Amino acid sequence: MGSNSDGYLVPCAYCIALLDFISAMLFAIISGVVFARHGHWSALVALIFTIFWMLIIVVLLAGIYRRKLGLIRFWLVFTCLGILLDGFILFYGLTLAISVNWEGVKITVLPFVGLAVEMTFVYIIYLLYLDMIDYSQSESYHEEKYREKSGCEVEYEEEEEEEEEKPLDRKDLKRMEKQAKERMKKDKAVIKQLQKQMRK
């Protein structure tokens, strides 16, 4: 990409995609085992969702590698929607558990820690996305400036070549001869005036 983000954002983005893919693989294995043992429809839905999740991660990797803003934007939108859905489910389950049995419920913070980590990942990928936008805009601006400049130079060079290739007419030669004689007369007059001043 050639921007300053190659120092840390791109390697971080690859690590995030790799960790996300490993998490999706583990979740797919667990969902597949649960569906194979119990045959519950929720495990099948989770498995299908996980396969789609893995495809989204592949899209992210392709976007980082090829520097495609559209692919990274697609991953950002999908992940943000997933975080919102997970947060809603967690808070809904928490309020439901509190209303049913407050004393017997062991509330764990791990799902919320997972959401915080996922939001951090999204923020880093978003920084990379913004950096890619800035770089692509500046690059296109410089290319456009160079294109305009080089185009003018080419036209100017072509005009010069055409002028050099055109043969001069007799009228043009006579006019140029008259102009040269007039300049010589003026130069002689100026020289005479200078000589008179020097004699004085």
Number of C-alpha atoms within 10 A of each C-alpha: 14 9 11 11 16 13 10 11 18 18 13 17 21 16 13 21 22 15 13 16 19 13 14 21 16 12 17 22 14 15 21 17 14 16 18 12 8 9 12 12 10 12 19 17 12 17 22 14 16 21 15 13 21 19 15 21 23 17 20 27 21 14 19 23 12 11 17 17 17 13 19 23 17 14 22 20 11 13 19 14 12 15 17 12 11 16 15 12 12 15 12 12 12 16 12 12 16 14 9 11 9 13 8 9 11 8 11 9 8 9 13 14 11 13 17 13 12 18 15 13 20 20 13 18 25 17 15 23 22 13 18 20 14 12 17 16 12 12 13 11 12 12 12 12 12 12 12 11 11 12 12 12 12 11 11 12 12 12 12 11 11 10 11 10 9 8 8 10 9 9 9 11 11 11 12 12 12 12 12 12 12 12 12 12 12 12 12 12 12 11 12 12 11 11 11 9 9 8 6 5
